[in-house]
């Protein structure tokens, strides 16, 4: 092999090394920024957390977790409209990832609730209907779907979903209290309604 050939191969090796190191540097920056964001969030400094999550996204734009955590910081500050695009992006990226059931449920719930709070009830309902087809025994989905229907003014569907939630009450996540519809503002307008009261007697709220 001539000198030119050896030089060409050496150039390829150097380029491969350079690409690997650039990728490694980006990965390290992502992990560091994500960790700092999580620590800031745990300390209650969501503005600082937002800064680090944005930096993590800059280092690794296809991270569903960074987008989801950034959305959480908006959600905690009642910036619900800002949270929606980030939850949507996280949802899109997560579809190709390997999420735990807990992570997927959190992401689905937060996206739907953000839609609901923004009065985009049909989008929230669409999310819940889609995820329930895949995860039909998770009671918070049914309960929050009931809240969405109630906020929309659709009592019949709200009560149907509420019944489904109570039918799976024993599967409610450990460490969390099952909500009382009578104390939930979503159902406040229905206090005293004959259908609402009848279901309350049947399922025990």
C-alpha positions as CSV (number, residue, x, y, z in Angstrom):
1,X,0.0,0.0,0.0
2,X,1.4,3.4,-0.9
3,X,1.8,6.4,1.3
4,X,-1.4,8.0,-0.2
5,X,-3.4,4.9,0.7
6,X,-2.1,4.9,4.2
7,X,-2.8,8.6,4.6
8,X,-6.4,8.0,3.4
9,X,-7.0,5.2,5.9
10,X,-5.5,7.3,8.7
11,X,-7.8,10.1,7.8
12,X,-10.8,7.8,8.0
13,X,-9.7,6.5,11.4
14,X,-9.2,10.0,12.7
15,X,-12.7,11.1,11.4
16,X,-14.3,8.1,13.1
17,X,-12.5,8.9,16.3
18,X,-13.6,12.5,16.1
19,X,-17.2,11.6,15.6
20,X,-17.2,9.1,18.5
21,X,-15.7,11.7,20.8
22,X,-18.1,14.4,19.7
23,X,-21.0,12.1,20.3
24,X,-19.5,11.1,23.7
25,X,-19.1,14.7,24.7
26,X,-22.7,15.4,23.7
27,X,-23.9,12.4,25.7
28,X,-21.9,13.5,28.8
29,X,-23.3,17.0,28.5
30,X,-26.8,15.7,28.2
31,X,-26.5,13.4,31.3
32,X,-24.9,16.2,33.4
33,X,-27.6,18.7,32.5
34,X,-30.4,16.2,33.0
35,X,-29.0,15.3,36.4
36,X,-28.7,19.0,37.4
37,X,-32.2,19.6,36.3
38,X,-33.6,16.7,38.3
39,X,-31.7,17.9,41.4
40,X,-33.0,21.4,41.0
41,X,-36.5,20.2,40.6
42,X,-36.2,18.0,43.7
43,X,-35.1,21.1,45.6
44,X,-38.1,23.0,44.4
45,X,-36.2,25.3,42.0
46,X,-38.2,24.7,38.9
47,X,-36.8,27.7,37.1
48,X,-33.3,26.4,37.5
49,X,-34.5,23.0,36.5
50,X,-36.0,24.4,33.3
51,X,-32.6,25.9,32.4
52,X,-30.9,22.6,32.7
53,X,-33.6,20.6,30.9
54,X,-33.3,23.1,28.0
55,X,-29.6,22.5,27.9
56,X,-30.1,18.7,28.0
57,X,-32.5,19.0,25.0
58,X,-29.9,21.1,23.2
59,X,-27.3,18.3,23.7
60,X,-29.7,15.5,22.9
61,X,-32.9,16.8,21.1
62,X,-34.4,13.3,20.8
63,X,-34.6,12.7,24.5
64,X,-38.2,12.1,25.5
65,X,-37.3,12.3,29.1
66,X,-35.8,15.8,28.9
67,X,-38.8,17.1,27.0
68,X,-41.2,15.4,29.5
69,X,-39.3,16.9,32.5
70,X,-39.3,20.4,30.9
71,X,-43.0,20.0,30.4
72,X,-43.4,19.1,34.1
73,X,-41.6,22.4,35.1
74,X,-44.1,24.4,33.0
75,X,-47.0,22.3,34.4
76,X,-45.9,23.0,38.0
77,X,-45.8,26.7,37.3
78,X,-49.3,26.6,35.8
79,X,-47.9,27.3,32.3
80,X,-50.2,24.6,30.9
81,X,-50.2,25.9,27.3
82,X,-46.4,25.9,27.3
83,X,-46.3,22.4,28.6
84,X,-48.5,20.9,25.8
85,X,-45.9,21.1,23.0
86,X,-43.2,19.6,25.2
87,X,-45.5,16.7,26.3
88,X,-46.5,16.2,22.7
89,X,-42.9,16.0,21.7
90,X,-42.0,13.7,24.5
91,X,-45.0,11.5,23.6
92,X,-43.9,11.3,20.0
93,X,-40.3,10.4,20.9
94,X,-41.3,8.0,23.6
95,X,-43.4,6.0,21.1
96,X,-40.1,4.6,19.7
97,X,-38.4,4.2,23.1
98,X,-38.6,1.8,26.0
99,X,-40.5,3.3,28.8
100,X,-41.5,1.7,32.1
101,X,-45.3,1.5,32.7
102,X,-45.0,4.2,35.3
103,X,-43.2,6.6,33.0
104,X,-45.6,6.0,30.2
105,X,-48.6,6.5,32.4
106,X,-47.2,9.7,33.8
107,X,-46.6,11.1,30.4
108,X,-50.0,10.1,29.1
109,X,-51.8,11.5,32.1
110,X,-49.9,14.8,32.1
111,X,-50.5,15.4,28.4
112,X,-54.3,14.7,28.7
113,X,-54.6,16.8,31.9
114,X,-52.8,19.7,30.2
115,X,-55.3,19.5,27.3
116,X,-58.2,19.4,29.8
117,X,-57.0,22.4,31.8
118,X,-56.6,24.3,28.5
119,X,-60.3,23.4,27.8
120,X,-59.3,21.2,24.8
121,X,-61.5,18.5,26.1
122,X,-61.8,16.5,22.8
123,X,-58.0,16.2,22.6
124,X,-57.8,15.0,26.2
125,X,-60.6,12.5,25.6
126,X,-58.7,11.3,22.5
127,X,-55.6,10.7,24.5
128,X,-57.4,8.7,27.2
129,X,-59.4,6.6,24.7
130,X,-56.1,5.8,22.9
131,X,-54.2,4.8,26.0
132,X,-57.1,2.9,27.5
133,X,-57.1,0.6,24.5
134,X,-53.6,-0.4,25.4
135,X,-53.8,-0.2,29.2
136,X,-57.5,-0.9,30.1
137,X,-57.1,-1.6,33.8
138,X,-55.3,1.6,35.0
139,X,-58.0,3.4,37.1
140,X,-56.5,6.9,37.1
141,X,-57.1,7.0,33.3
142,X,-60.8,6.4,33.9
143,X,-61.1,8.8,36.8
144,X,-59.3,11.6,34.9
145,X,-61.4,10.8,31.8
146,X,-64.5,11.2,34.0
147,X,-63.2,14.6,35.1
148,X,-62.7,15.6,31.5
149,X,-66.2,14.7,30.5
150,X,-67.5,16.4,33.6
151,X,-65.6,19.6,32.7
152,X,-67.0,19.3,29.2
153,X,-70.5,19.1,30.6
154,X,-71.1,15.5,29.5
155,X,-72.5,14.0,32.7
156,X,-73.5,10.6,31.2
157,X,-70.0,9.8,29.9
158,X,-68.5,11.2,33.1
159,X,-70.5,8.9,35.3
160,X,-69.7,5.9,33.0
161,X,-66.0,6.6,33.3
162,X,-66.3,7.1,37.0
163,X,-68.0,3.8,37.4
164,X,-65.1,2.1,35.5
165,X,-62.6,3.8,37.8
166,X,-64.4,2.5,40.9
167,X,-64.6,-1.0,39.4
168,X,-60.8,-0.9,39.5
169,X,-60.4,0.9,42.8
170,X,-58.2,-1.9,44.2
171,X,-55.7,-1.2,41.4
172,X,-55.2,2.4,42.3
173,X,-51.4,3.2,42.6
174,X,-50.0,2.5,46.0
175,X,-49.3,5.4,48.2
176,X,-52.0,7.6,46.5
177,X,-55.5,8.2,47.8
178,X,-58.4,7.4,45.6
179,X,-60.1,10.8,44.9
180,X,-63.5,11.7,46.3
181,X,-65.7,13.0,43.5
182,X,-67.7,15.0,46.0
183,X,-64.6,17.0,46.9
184,X,-63.4,17.3,43.3
185,X,-64.1,20.6,41.6
186,X,-64.6,18.8,38.3
187,X,-67.9,17.4,39.7
188,X,-68.9,20.4,41.8
189,X,-71.7,21.4,39.4
190,X,-73.3,18.0,39.7
191,X,-73.7,18.0,43.5
192,X,-77.4,17.1,44.1
193,X,-77.9,15.8,40.6
194,X,-80.1,12.7,40.6
195,X,-77.7,10.7,38.4
196,X,-74.6,11.7,40.2
197,X,-76.2,10.9,43.6
198,X,-77.4,7.6,42.4
199,X,-73.9,6.5,41.3
200,X,-72.5,7.8,44.6
201,X,-74.9,5.4,46.5
202,X,-74.0,2.5,44.2
203,X,-70.2,2.8,44.4
204,X,-69.8,4.5,47.7
205,X,-68.7,8.1,47.5
